[in-house]
């Protein structure tokens, strides 16, 4: 493959590799089914648990759900219901409602859980894309990484991970900061080879006179297969004096194959991302629940401060006029979905939120289609299946 890359495909692929703007170090090359040459994510064995998965996008063929349902699913609603049933087994929450528009170039999209991510379906070669956001990763039932690995490797038809974010937190700010991250750039800490081309760098926020709103350092290009964000997480959440800093690497399958093993051993791939990560990959990152508890503490304190600043005077007058109970009854929101968007992550878990679609009223199948029960060899859109 090395000869092909230098020879026949050199001119065709030159623009791809020149635009990557990233040094991947020692890599292995593979050829995909479509004939593309891609690198495989680098792995460096580690004994610690230095990161958590904070975001994942993956795709599977719709045939996956014919397989799990053990019958032909005729309508899109039936496929979505079966997908919801499977995702509830994996994450603890299923698909809860349809959105009014598509996303990620898919024709339609649905909400996963109580705003834990999205499911996209329709118009993309019979594939389904699942997006589990940072909130979804945080609130999924423990062990979801192993269950998803098992699903993708033993059940799913033609699965692929298109994006995964790995994050390391230093809640006390003992060794990780945006200033440390910038110093590492000056020292070549993001370049694997001596004298190699340094990646793109950007500083976001007020670095000259910090305002407490938080600063961010990014390494690489957002369009690249690897993109680093180091930011003041605590200040972003609302605590202007918090030392909490997060280091987050976003991997995409633009020019890289993301192996399923990253779900079981994320630290091995995180450790190999940049040379400077050797400074802290041997330190265990806080457990997911510790991160959630810290986020909750900062969020509640910030919400109290905002309420006190904007409405404190009104509330105090209402107490004097009507007393505590009547005043609260007057000003409380009466809608069912009364939790503010900012505070929803504090209570969201696998058992809360809207009812998933597979537990709602079943989708109606036209009577003239109910005779179809056999599973076609290659799905509804396959050459040997129903057209």
C-alpha positions, -999 to +999 in steps of 0.1 A: +000+000+000+030+023+006+040+019-030+005+026-043+004+057-021+036+071-035+029+060-070-004+057-087-025+075-060+001+101-050-013+129-071-049+120-063-043+119-025-019+148-022-045+174-015-060+152+013-028+148+032-015+183+026-048+197+041-047+176+072-024+200+091-016+174+117+013+151+126+000+116+134+034+101+143+039+065+135+007+052+118-006+021+100-024+025+067-054+005+055-075+005+024-113+009+029-140-009+009-143+021-013-106+021-021-095+050+001-063+050+020-068+058+057-047+057+088-056+037+119-058+055+152-025+052+171-026+033+203-002+036+233-009+010+261-016+027+295-024+013+329-045+043+341-080+055+333-069+089+321-100+099+301-137+094+296-158+092+264-176+125+262-192+123+227-197+096+201-213+094+166-217+060+150-236+046+120-252+012+112-273-001+084-311-003+088-307-041+083-294-042+119-329-037+132-344-063+109-319-086+125-327-077+161-365-077+154-363-111+136-388-098+110-391-074+082-398-038+093-419-021+066-422+015+077-396+040+091-416+042+123-412+005+129-374+007+123-372+037+148-392+018+174-369-012+171-339+010+173-353+027+204-357-007+220-321-016+214-307+018+225-326+015+257-309-017+264-275-001+257-278+034+271-308+031+295-329+055+273-345+051+239-358+074+212-384+098+226-397+120+198-394+131+162-379+165+153-394+188+127-362+187+105-333+165+096-296+169+104-262+156+094-276+154+058-302+129+068-338+135+059-353+130+094-341+131+130-353+120+164-344+129+200-325+104+220-336+103+257-343+136+274-320+156+251-292+131+253-284+131+216-300+125+182-309+097+158-308+105+121-324+083+094-334+085+058-318+094+025-283+082+033-279+047+017-302+030+043-279+039+072-288+053+106-266+078+125-266+079+163-252+109+181-247+105+219-237+139+233-216+147+263-248+149+284-258+115+270-225+099+278-227+114+314-262+101+320-262+067+303-264+037+326-229+026+338-212+001+315-228+014+283-194+015+266-191-023+268-227-029+258-222-006+228-190-024+219-208-057+220-237-043+199-214-029+172-191-059+170-216-088+172-250-075+162-248-044+140-246-046+102-217-026+087-211-004+118-187+025+119-177+051+144-175+085+127-165+106+157-155+101+193-143+127+219-120+117+248-118+140+278-095+144+308-104+166+337-082+182+363-109+196+387-084+211+411-062+226+384-031+209+399-012+202+367-034+211+337-042+246+325-046+265+293-013+282+300+004+249+304-012+238+271+001+269+253+037+264+267+036+228+253+030+243+219+060+265+222+081+234+232+068+213+203+046+191+225+020+185+198+045+174+171+056+138+170+087+143+149+115+167+157+114+196+133+079+186+121+053+211+110+035+224+140-003+222+139-026+251+138-032+269+171-059+293+182-066+311+215-102+319+223-113+343+251-095+371+268-060+359+274-045+393+281-069+403+309-090+372+318-126+381+327-136+349+344-157+337+314-131+311+306-103+307+280-099+280+254-069+268+234-074+247+202-048+227+184-053+215+148-081+222+123-118+214+130-119+196+097-089+173+106-091+138+119-078+150+153-087+182+171-077+193+206-095+216+229-081+227+263-105+250+282-114+263+316-144+240+322-154+254+356-155+290+344-174+279+313-201+264+336-204+297+355-178+297+384-155+326+375-128+315+400-128+277+393-095+261+385-112+232+368-096+226+334-105+200+307-084+185+279-106+171+251-095+154+219-120+150+191-113+122+167-131+119+134-129+093+106-121+120+080-088+104+071-087+079+100-103+046+109-116+046+145-114+011+159-142-002+182-116-010+208-116+027+217-149+020+236-131-004+259-097+012+262-101+049+255-069+059+275-047+039+251-057+061+222-059+093+242-023+088+255-010+084+219-027+116+206+002+140+214+037+136+230+030+161+257+001+140+271+028+119+288+028+146+315-006+135+328-019+104+312-007+084+343-031+103+365-066+089+367-093+113+356-122+119+380-150+093+377-180+103+357-202+108+388-175+131+404-175+153+372-214+153+372-214+163+409-190+192+404-209+204+374-241+203+394-225+223+423-213+250+399-245+252+379-268+255+410-246+282+425-246+301+392-284+297+388-290+310+423-268+340+416-286+348+384-320+345+400-309+366+430-295+393+407-324+395+382-354+387+404-343+389+440-359+422+447-393+411+433-392+378+453-385+397+485-414+421+479-437+392+471-427+375+504-436+406+523-470+410+505-482+374+506-459+352+526-436+324+514-461+298+502-485+321+483-456+341+468-440+309+455-473+296+442-478+328+423-444+329+406-437+291+400-440+279+364-469+255+360-459+236+328-450+199+330-416+205+314-405+231+340-368+222+344-346+250+328-325+237+300-293+246+319-303+225+349-318+195+331-284+176+332-286+177+370-316+154+372-315+136+338-308+099+341-318+067+324-353+065+341-363+102+337-376+121+307-402+114+280-415+079+273-395+062+245-414+056+212-413+018+215-434+020+247-459+044+232-488+033+209-474+010+182-471+023+146-500+012+124-490-010+095-514-010+065-533-043+063-521-051+028-485-052+041-490-073+072-484-105+053-447-097+049-429-114+078-397-130+062-364-111+065-350-104+031-314-113+025-301-078+020-328-056+036-355-036+019-332-019-004-310-049-012-308-064-047-323-097-033-348-080-011-381-062-015-379-032-038 
